[in-house]
Amino acid sequence: MSDFTKLSSLVNGTFTIQKVNGYKWKMWDNTQKKMLVSDVWQKDYRKVYSVETDKGLLDLSANQVGVLLETVIRNGVADINGTTFQVKSNGKTGMDIRYFFNVVRDHKTAEKPAEKPAEAAQDAFDDFVPDTINLDDIPF
């Protein structure tokens, strides 16, 4: 997939993550009017992940990827592949814009793997409430 999209075009809409690729270090150079990209850390550059979505390639900051992972963590595991997110913003533009993500929990995608039996068993175990037992009723 080579079509790029911006978060600003996804506001009040949704996107489904298909794959999170590695990261690069990027910085906008205002004098040259272009994005500078590096494979290694450099002063004033920021870490940006390339994310494949159903809407195209999306660059997300390390903080934004962390927020997405935090929204889906369950039993110590966070997997955002195949997950659909709704995008909201604070309504501002430029450097003042802030994005907010919500998981679309009832969205079904073909890419999302089926729940593993061990996870289903753990969920059933977590919901299990044992009967109370009176120790005086035990005959020994």
SVG drawing of the C-alpha trace seen along z (x, -y; Angstrom):
<svg xmlns="http://www.w3.org/2000/svg" viewBox="-23 -29 44 67">
<polyline fill="none" stroke="black" stroke-width="0.4" points="0.0,0.0 1.5,-3.3 -1.3,-5.9 -0.7,-8.1 -3.4,-9.6 -3.4,-12.2 -5.1,-12.0 -6.8,-15.3 -8.7,-13.7 -9.9,-10.9 -11.4,-13.2 -15.0,-12.1 -14.3,-8.9 -12.7,-5.5 -9.7,-3.6 -8.7,0.1 -5.0,0.9 -3.7,3.7 -0.1,3.6 2.3,1.5 5.7,1.1 8.9,-0.1 9.7,-3.7 11.8,-6.4 13.0,-9.7 11.4,-12.7 11.5,-16.5 9.8,-19.1 12.4,-21.6 10.5,-24.9 13.4,-26.5 13.5,-23.7 9.8,-23.0 10.3,-19.3 10.3,-16.4 13.7,-15.2 13.9,-11.5 16.6,-9.5 17.0,-5.9 18.8,-7.0 18.0,-9.5 18.9,-13.1 18.4,-16.3 14.9,-17.8 13.7,-14.8 10.7,-12.8 10.0,-9.1 7.2,-8.3 5.7,-4.9 4.4,-3.9 1.0,-2.3 -0.8,-0.5 -4.6,-1.1 -7.6,-0.5 -7.5,-4.2 -3.8,-4.2 -0.4,-4.6 -0.5,-6.7 2.3,-8.3 1.7,-8.2 3.9,-9.5 5.3,-7.2 2.9,-8.8 -0.1,-8.1 0.9,-4.5 1.2,-4.2 -2.3,-5.6 -3.7,-3.1 -1.9,-0.2 -3.2,-1.3 -6.8,-1.4 -6.7,2.3 -4.6,3.9 -6.2,6.9 -4.5,9.4 -1.1,7.8 -1.4,8.1 -2.0,5.2 -2.5,6.0 -3.8,3.2 -3.6,5.1 -7.1,5.6 -8.6,3.0 -10.8,0.2 -10.4,-3.2 -12.6,-6.3 -10.8,-9.7 -11.8,-12.9 -10.0,-16.2 -10.1,-19.3 -11.3,-21.3 -8.1,-23.3 -5.7,-23.3 -1.9,-23.4 0.4,-22.9 -2.6,-23.3 -4.6,-20.3 -4.8,-17.3 -6.3,-13.9 -8.3,-11.5 -8.8,-7.8 -11.6,-5.4 -11.8,-1.7 -14.8,-0.7 -15.6,2.4 -18.4,3.9 -16.6,3.6 -15.7,6.9 -12.8,7.3 -11.6,10.3 -8.0,9.5 -8.7,9.8 -7.7,13.3 -10.3,15.4 -9.9,15.6 -7.6,18.3 -9.1,21.1 -6.7,20.4 -7.9,16.7 -11.5,17.8 -10.9,20.2 -9.0,17.5 -12.0,15.2 -14.4,17.8 -12.1,18.5 -12.0,14.7 -15.8,14.6 -16.2,17.8 -17.6,17.2 -17.3,20.3 -20.1,21.5 -19.7,20.9 -18.8,24.0 -19.5,24.5 -16.5,26.4 -18.7,27.9 -20.6,29.9 -17.4,31.8 -17.5,35.2 -13.9,35.6"/>
</svg>
